[in-house]
Amino acid sequence: MISEKEIIIRLTLAFILGGVIGLERERIYMKALKYSAGFRTHVLVCIGAAICMLISEQMFFLYNGDAGRIAAQVISGIGFLGAGAILREGSVVRGLTTAASLWVVACVGLAAGGGFYLMAATGTFLVLFALIVLGTIEDLMRGGSHDNVIVVEVDSDSEDIDKISPALEESGVQVKRINLSKMEDRCKVELTIKTPYRIDLITVLKKLAALPGVHRIDQKTGDQPPLR
């Protein structure tokens, strides 16, 4: 039988380790002004997995049952949360890394619930290393930015057109080229922009769409990289 003290230690460790990984995800999504699987979600997944592992062990001691049966269902069952974290916006797929982190944090919870403290702690360290350090290296290898072409339909009023470039630059996006073409009662502005990987283009476009005189925005070419 597992002592009450041991149960408290294992669940507390699961809370801490799941929370640490969740904070890193929360930091990423707060930068992008998005809500997804962050701090609380990772904590709950990790604690839940730890509880399942504790139940499995207790069932083994009490009824000589299969100690791995309940824990095995956690790995397959966590898939529905991971699927909910993955979003598709046009040709862009987001949230794959967050879905993977949810799966890994469930494994960390199983390790903590099983009393494998070193395994759980080392796994958490490696997960954070992959998310933070390797994520930075990945950005550097990509060159730190990428080009997109967006088309904005705006009123022909020159004041409305003049607000587009400053709004983009305030968001950290560099405007490389602008082409104007007249429509019946509007003006089509085609902009080639350079977007740093740390900036979420969808958020920038929503801010642009809120400008007075803007009727429509399309992303013509270029793919926004997935939000890690």
HUDA-V283350 format. One line per field, one symbol per residue. ss: DSSP state (h for helix, s for strand, l for the rest). burial: I if it has 16 or more other C-alpha atoms within 10 Angstrom, else O. Layout:
ss = ???
burial = ???
//
This chain:
ss = lllhhhhhhhhhhhhhhhhhhhhhhhhhhhhlllllllhhhhhhhhhhhhhhhhhhhhhhhhhlllllhhhhhhhhhlhhhhhhhlsssllssslhhhhhhhhhhhhhhhhhhlllhhhhhhhhhhhhhhhhhhhhhhhhhlllsssssssssssllhhhhhhhhhhhhhlllssssssssslllsssssssssssllllhhhhhhhhhllllsssssssslllllll
burial = OOOOOOIOIIIIIIIIIIIIIIIOIIOIIOOIOOOIIIIOIIIIIIIIIIIIIIIIIIIOOOOOOOIOOIIOOIOOOIOOOIOOIIOOOOOOOIIIIIIIIIIIIIIIIIIIIIIOIOOIIOIIOOIIOOIOOOOOOOOOOOOOIOIIIIIIIIIIOOOOIOOIIOIIOOIOIIIOOOOOOOOOOIIIIIIIIIIIIIIIIOOIIOOIIOOOIIOOIOIOOOIIIIII
//
